[in-house]
Amino acid sequence: MNMLSLSKELSENAYPGRGIVIGRSEDGSKAVIAYFIMGRSTNSRNRVFVTEGEGIRTECHDPAKMEDPSLVIYAPVRVSGHMTIVTNGDQTDTVYDGLQKGLTFEESLRSREFEPDGPNYTPRISGLVCVKDGNYDYSMSILKSNNGSPDACNRFTFSYENPAAGEGHFIHTYMHDGNPLPSFEGEPKPVKISGTIDEFADQLWNSLNEENKVSLFVRFINIADGGYETKILNKNK
């Protein structure tokens, strides 16, 4: 399989929207998670990531500029036991609640669909990372409109067992900039994972379009014991 360069994928796309990267560190010892948000409107750009419990949430940077919080303020990352949930919307809570009830990742998302922001109908992308007893696997999901039509929701789930060192997958909301924005197509992209948490975070942050990038979250989880390290970068200071 041809592993893609994250730097190239990001630097050559001015607007991938929101994106999730999940994989395994180069030395094989850590589960790697990254989530970034971008924005074209003032409302979307007016955000920062802040820590909340073991996860994060988006927060308004300048309350005077906030227009509609419904699709921009949410908790992208939450932790449920040995599982870490990462999504691009409030379906994080849907997955969290579903797991508490004994539902699977896929079953939990059955109650949700793409965002109600026509004509874009932004896909809901989600990931679930499971680190337990020295074992590691992850799943990724996308809920998208049927070729831009809101009459049907197409649901795709991808699962990866015992991922190889230095490898991961990248999924994002939009293929590229446009009006309307074209939804992501195909399977999550196979990408190389390299460097320390600082090096990996800098690689992603510096590759995102300077005008459109807003915030980045990166977490490295020790597969042996579940301990983790987190890095957050916000354009708004």
Secondary structure, 3 states (H helix, E strand, C coil): CCCECHHHHHHCCCCCCCEEEEEECCCCCEEEEEEEEECCCHHHHCEEEEEECCEEEEEECCHHHCCCCCCCCCCCEEEECCEEEEECCCHHHHHHHHHHCCCCHHHHHHHCCCCCCCCCCCCEEEEEEEEECCEEEEEEEEEEEECCEEEEEEEEEEEEECCCCCEEEEEECECCCCCCCCECCCCCEEEECCCCHHHHHHHHHHHCCCCCEEEEEEEEEECCCCCEEEEEEECCC
